[in-house]
Amino acid sequence: MLSNSVIQLIAFFLIVTAISVPLGLYMARVFSNERTFLDPVLSPIERLIYRVCGINPGVEMGWAGYAVSMLAFSLISMIFLYALQRLQYYLPLNPQGLAGVPAGLAFNTAASFTTNTNWQAYSGEQTLSYLTQMVGLTSHNFLSAAAGIAMAAAVIRGFARRSAKTIGNFWVDLIRATLWVLIPISVIFALVLVWQGVPDNFSPYVNATTLEGASQTIAEGPVASQEIIKELGTNGGGFMNANSAHPYENPTPLTNLIEMLAIFSIGAGLTHTFGKMVGDRRQGWALFAVMSILFLAGAATAIRAEQHGNAQFSKIGIDQHASATQSGGNMEGKEVRFGIVESALWATVTTDTSCGAVNSMHDSYTPLGGLVPMVNMQLGEVIFGGVGSGLYGIIVMAVLAVFIAGLMVGRTPEYLGKKIEAREMKLAMLYVLIFPAVILIPTALATVLPAGLSGISNPGPHGFSQILYAYTEAGANNGSAFGGLNANVPFYNVSIAIVMLLGRFMMAIPALAIAGSVAAKKSTAASAGTFPTDGVPFVFLLIGVIVIVGALTFFCAVALGPIVEQLLMTSGKLF
């Protein structure tokens, strides 16, 4: 790696670290219902919402009640978004007169934004009205993110409490995550984006004449207000089809940095929220260290691969070295204003989390550079992860790690003073096995069914990668695209929507069940045989567990590839 690449990577990581501590401690106060500096302004609004909605904030829920409330809320919000898309032609704030969204695409988009995936099989500026973008998509950007943060807070309480039957109130956590965390940060940084040139208006699109005399339509609209929550809530759905590669979404190097920091900030901060709420901040730092090591390894690999360029080009004499006349490396699919380092770093950041926003096209990366985003997602997106889901995902991995450590020392495993027994292990293994299943089964179907094969633009192994990536991002609730796959067809709209729903809710429920189970347990005092979970050995044990569990998905996919290749070579449909 070049020296400036190292400097940029380290500088970004240090800023993330500096932001994560105060934000994490602040969120711990919010979800412990302690006083914060925003209480004088927000507490009256919170009480008003409780009265209007009939919520009793003093009544807490067991894990099952918490899960049912989360599922009911998600179902109703999904139905609302589906109806809004279908009816948008008859609704206001549609200056372009855009038609209602077709049923299959509306279902896919509703599932996508409800699950915090924000996969987009459409061009935003050509498909959705201003009303749908704001009331439908932007509100889901807040609420799906808040639901993820709420579930993380519930899981944390499960490990923090002793002999308790409840893990919190979903409605209270949802409202506090929205009012105290997401809205204040979004308001401030939306204004910063406007200052940097991101539009936020209700004006019709502008028709311009280019220097060559051609006519061009320039889309605008309420972009800045959607852009910041898209990153902060690790949503990823862009107002424009080009997402954060578009100059109206991400115009300058400063906005690029702000948006990457927004993607990482809450996921990183929640590790410190965890440490504070369980009463041992070293536990939070241990999780932060695991995430950091995996992030830095992935980012360094992707940046180096893209800077070295395509080895096949070098063999035929094409110069890919940086010089005064060229940037060098693999600039295909990347914006000149960001270059290789900021593009590869963004690709790593967005797939370490469940964000999915892109400022370059992953389909154009080198084989190794494109492998990093896919592996990041197949590790379960626990490297800082989506807002909330990354934290409860890595806690499940920690439960597996202490179980393995317990087998090594020949005693019942413990985590934070809670014995990890058969029930917790069954739930943890259910969590682990769901993820590869929801990815690999539809991938296999798509690569043998004509409806799946028809969407591939690149023949051969790369076409298989396009399909595998699509279902990987759906199962991981990421939303980024490898590119080249025509997914706006009934087969992919329906199948990807189902995978997104399974990846969100079938994995959240076991995590909440684990929280409910350990909350009811008494705390056990540490002894000489207790494996410490706040030191270097645990950090590397947890990294090993995450990599091994991720390999379950990755190597199964690798094994699936040749099988599919042989089938398709026989049929002659793809290869």
N, C-alpha and C positions, 0 to 999 in steps of 0.2 A: 504493500500500500504506500502511496505517496504521503509525504509528511503532512500536507494540508488535509488529506483525508483523515489521518489520525487525529489531527487537531479538531476538525469539525465533529468527528464522532465523539471524542472525549468531552468537548465543550457541550454538546447536546446532552450527553449523559449526566454531566455535572449539574446542568440547569434542571433536568428532570429530578435529580436527587434533591436539589435545594427546594424545589416546589413541593415535592411529595410530602415532606415532613410537616410543615405547617398546615397543608391542606388535609392530610390524614388526621392530624390531631384535632383540627376543626370539625371534621366529619364525625369523629368519636364523640365530641360534645353534642353535635346535632342528634345523633342516634342514641345517646344516653340521656337525652332530654335535659341537658345542662344549658345554662344561659350562654348566649353568644351575643356579639355586638349587633347582630341584625334583629334580635328579638323585638325591640321596640317597634320596628316597622312591620315585621312579618307575623308576629304572634296574633295581632288582631285579625289579619287575613286568614290565618290558620283556623282560628276559632269560628270565623264566619263560614268557612268551608265545612267545618264539622257540623255546624247547625243546619246549613242548607242540605247537606248530604245525609244527615241523620247518623253521624258517626260518633260513637262514644269512645274517646281516646283512652279512657281508663280501662277498657276491657281488652285483654290480650288474648291471643289465639295459640292453640297447639299447632304442631307442624301441619297436620291435615287441614285444619281450618285456614291456615295461612296459605297453603297450596290451592285450596278451592277458591279462595278470594282472588288470588293471582290469576288463576285460570278463567274465572268468570269475568274479571276485568278485561283480560286479553281478548276473550271471545267477543264481548260487546264492542270493544274498540275496533276489532277487526271487521265486524259487520258494518260499523259506522263508516270506516274508510272505504270498504267495498261499495256501499251505497253512494257515497260522495263521488267516487270516480264514475260510476255508471250514470249519474244524474248531472254531471258538471255542465253539460251543454245548456241546461235550463237554469243554472244558478248564476249569481252575479260574479264579478271579478274574473271575467273571461273575455278580455278585449279581443283576443284572436278568434273567438268563436269556435274553440276546439270541441270536437265531438266527444260524446261519452266514451269511456274506455271499454274495449271489448271484454266480455265476461271472463275469459280465461286469464287475460293479462291483469284485469282488476283483482281477481282472486290471488294471483301470484304476488302482486304488489301489496295487497292488504296483508297477506301472510308475511311478506318480507319486512314491512315496517312495524308490524306488531311484534315480531320476534327479534327486533333490533338487528336484523340482517341487512336490510336495505339493498338487496340485490335489485338491479334495474334491468329489465328486459325491454326497455323502451327509451326513447330520447325525451328527456324531461321537458325541454323547451318546446317540443313539437306535439306533446301528448297531454300534458296536464295544465289546467288553468291556474291562475294565481290563487284562487280560493282553495283548490285541491292541494296545491303546494304548501300553503300556509296552515289552513285548518286541518287538513288531512295529514300531510307528511311531517310538517314541522312539529305539530302537536304530538305525533307519535314519536318523533325524535326525542322529545322531552320525556314522554310517559313510559316508553319502552325502556329507556335508559334508567329512569327512576325506579321502575320495577326491578331491574337487575341490581341496582344499588340496594334496594329494600331487601331483596333476598340475601345479598351478602351480609347485611346487618343482622338478619335473622339467624344466619348460620354462625356468625360470630357470637351472638348471644347464646347459642346452643353450647358452645365451648366455654363461655364465660360464666354461665350460671351453674348452680349446684342444686340438685334435687328439685328441679323446676318442671312444671308441666306446660309452660308456654314459652314462645320464642319471640313475642312481640305482636304488634297489630299491623297487618299489611297496609291498611288504608293510611294509618299514621305515618308509617315509613315512606310510603309512596309520596304523600304530600310534603313531608319534610325534605325528602331528597329533591323534589322539584323546586320548592320555595327557597330552601336554605343553601342548596348547592348549585343546581343547574341554571336557574334563572339569573341570579346575580352575576355569575361569571359570564354568562352568554350576553347579557346586556352590555357589560363593559367592553368585551372583545368584539362584539358586533360593531360597535362604534369605531373601534380601532380598524376593523376591516373596511368600513366605509371611508375612513380617513385615507386608507391606502389605495382606494379606487374601486372597491367592490360595490356595485350598485344595490340600492334597496328602494324600489319605487313601484308604482302601479301603472307605469306608462306602457302604451302599446309598443310592439317591436318597431325598430327603426329601419327604414329602407334606405340604403346608401348606394352610391355609384362608385365603383372602384376606379383606380387609375387606368385600368384597361378598358373602362366603359361598361363593365358588367354590373348587373344589379345584385346586391347582397342584402339579406335580412339579418339585422343584428338583434339578437334576443337580449332582453333585460328583464327586470322585475324585482321582487323582494328576495334578493340573493343573499345579502350579508346576514340577515336574521336567520336564514336556514343554514348557512355555511358554518357558523360557529358551533351550533348545537350538533350539527352533523359530525363534527370532529370531537367535541367535548363528550358527547354521549356515545362515542364509538359507533355511530350509525353508518355513515359513509355514503348515503344516497345523495347524489349531486343534483343541483337545480339544472345544470347543463349536462348534456350527454358526455362531454369530455371530462366531467368531474373536476377535480382539482388541478388538472392540466390546463383548464380553460382560464384565460387571463381575467375573466370576470369573477371567477371563484377564488383564484390564487394568483394575484397579479405580480407580486414582488418577492424577493428573498425573505423579507421580514414577515410577510403573511405566511410564507412557506414554513418558517421556523415556528411562528405562533400556532399554526394549525397542527404541526407535528407535536408540539408540547401539549396542546389541548387533547390530542388523541391519547397520550400516555399519562396525563396528570392524575386523573381519578383512579385509574387502575393501579398506578404506583402508590398513590396516597392511601388507598384502602389497606395496604399492607401495614401501614403505621396505625390506621384505625383499628385493625385487628390486634396489634400489639398493645395498644392503649386499653382497649375494652377488655382484653383477657388479663390485664394486670401485669404484663411482662413485655416491655417494648422490644426486648431482644428477640422474641418470637417473630415479631413483625419484621425486624431487620434480617432475620434468617430467610424469610420468604422473599424479601426484597433482593437479597443477595442471589438467590437461585434464579429469579427472573432476570436480574441484571447480567449474570454470566451467560445465560442462554441468549439474551438479546444481543450482547456484544459479539458473541461468536457468530450469530447469524448475520449481523450487520457487516462485520469485517469480511465474511465470506462473500456476501453479495457484492459489496463495493469492489473487492479485489477482482472478482470474476468479471465484472463489467468494465473495470479499468484495463484489464488485460485483453479484452475483446474476444473475438472469435478465432480460435486456433486454426480453423480451416482456412480463414482468410490469409493468415501468415504463411501457410504452406504454398499459397499461389502468388506470394510476393506482394501482397497488399500491406502497405505500411499503416499500422494502427497505433504508433507511438505518438504521444503528445508533442506538439511543436508549435512554432509561432503561427503556423497556418492551419492547424487542426487541433481539436481537443483530444484526439486519440481515444482508444478504447471503443466500446460499443455504444454509440449515441443513437442507435435506431430506437424509435419509439419514445424518445426523451425530449423534453423542452430545453432549448438552448439556455433559457434564463435560469435553469436550475442545474443542469449538467449531470454528470454521472453520480457524484457523491450524494447530492441531495435527492436524486431520484431513487438510487438504491437504498439509501437510508429510509426514505419514505416507504418504499415497498416493504422493508423489514418492519417498520413501525406499524404500518396498517394491517399487516398479517400477524404480528405478535398480539395484537388486540383483535376484537371482532369489528373493526371499523370498516375496512373495505374501500375507503376513499383512495383514489390513485392520482398521482401527478405524472405518471408515465405508464406505458402499456407493457404489462408483464409478459405478454405474448412475444414481445420482441427482445426479451432478455436472453443472455447466453444460457446454455443448458444448466450450468451450475447456479447462475444468478437467478434463473426462474425456479430452480429447485428449492431455494431458501424460502420464498413465500409459501410454497405448497407444504413443506415440512413444518413451518411455523404453525400452520393451521392444523396439520395432522398430529401435532403434539397436544392438541386440545385447546390451543390458544390460552395457555396458562402463563405465558410470558407477558406479564402485566394484564393481558386479557381484556375482554369486554368489560364495561362498567358493571362490576358485581360478579358476573359470571367467571371472570378470570380468577377472582379471589376464592370463590367457593370451589372452583375447579382445582386450584392448587392445594386447598385444604383437603379435598378428597385424595389427592396424590400423597399428601403428608400422612394421612391415615394409612394408606398402603405402605408407605415407607416405614412407619413405626411398627407395623405388623411384621414386615420383613426383618427389621432390627430385633423384634421380640423373638422371632424364630432363631436368630443367630445366638442370642444370649440365653435362650431357654426359659423365658418367662412371659407372662401375659403382657402384651404391648400396651403402652400408655401414651396418650398425647394430651398435654396440658392437664395432667392429673386425672384424666378420664381413661378408664380401661377400654381398650378397643376389643370387642368381643365378636361373636359370630354374626350378630345382626348387623353391626356396622360394616363388617367385611363383605357380607352378602350385598348390602346396598352399594358399597364402593365398587365391587366387581360389576354390579348391574350398570352403574354409571360408566365404567370403563368399556364394557362390551357394547353398549348402545351406540357409541360413537362410530366405530368401524362398520357396524351393521348398517346404519343409516347412510353411510357413504358408499360402501362397496356393493351392496345389493342393487341399488338403482344404477350404479355405474355399469355393472355387468349387464343389466337389462338394456341400457341405452346403447351398449356397444354390439348388441346382437339383433335388436329390433330395428326394422326399417325407419320407424318414426324417429329413433334416436340417431341413427347414422345420417339421416338427411340433413341434420343441422351442422355437420362437420365441414369446415372450409379447407382444412389442411389434411391431405391423406397421410396415412402411415402412423407411426408412433406418436407424432405430435397431435394428431386428431384424438388419439386416446387420452393424451394429457389434457386436452381441452375439456373432455367430458369428465375426467377424474377431478380436475380442478373445480369445475362447476359444482359437482356434488360435494366436494370437500368444503368449499366456501359456504354452501348451503347448510351442511351439517354443523359447521363451526360457527354459523350465524355471522359470517364475515361480510359477504356481499361483493368482494372484488371479483374481477373477471380475468381469466387468462386471455380472453379475446379470441375472435375467430369463430365462435360457436353461435349459430343462429338459434337463440333460446326463446324467441318470441313466437313459439308454435305451441299448439295445445299439449303435446307430449311433455315438453320441458316446462311450460308454465305450471302444469298440474304437478308433475313429479318433483320439481325443485321446490314448489310451495310445500308439499307434504314433508320433504326432507327438512326444510327450515323449521316447520312446526315441531317435528319430532326432535330435532337437534336442540331446540330451545326448552321445550317443556318436559320431554322424557328424561332429560338430564338434570333439570332443576328439581324435579320431584324427589329423586333419591338423595340429592344434597340436602334438601329440607328435612327429609326423613332422618338422615344422619344427625342433623342438628337437634331434632326433637328427641332422638334416642340418647344422645350424650348429655343433653340438658337435664334429663331425669336422673342421671347418675350422680353419685356422691364423688367428691374429690378425693383422690388418693395421694398421700404425701410421697414425695420423691424419696427413693432409697438408693443404696449403693448400686443396685442392679438396674436402675432406671436409665434408659438411653436418653441423654440430653438432646433436646430438639432446638437448641439455640446456638449451636456451635458449628465449626467447620465440618466435622464428620457427617452431621445430619444434612448440611447443605449439599454435599456431594452425593450422599445417599439419595436425597430427593431428586437431584438432577438425573441420577442414574435411573430412578424409577420412572420419571417423566419420559426420558428417552426410550426406555424399554416399552412403556405403554404406547408411546407414539409409533414405535416400530411395528406394533401390532397392526396399525392401519397402513403404514408405508410399505412394509414388506409384503403384506397381503395384496396390496395394489400392484407391486412389482411382479408378484407371482401371477396376478390376474392378467397382466399385459400380454405375455407370450401366449397364454391360452386363447385370449381374444384374437390375437394376431393370427394364430393358426386357423381359427374358425372363419375369420374374415378372408384369409387368403384362399380358403377352400371355396367360399361363396363368391369371391371376387367383388364384394360390395365396397370395400374400402381400400385395400392394399393392391 
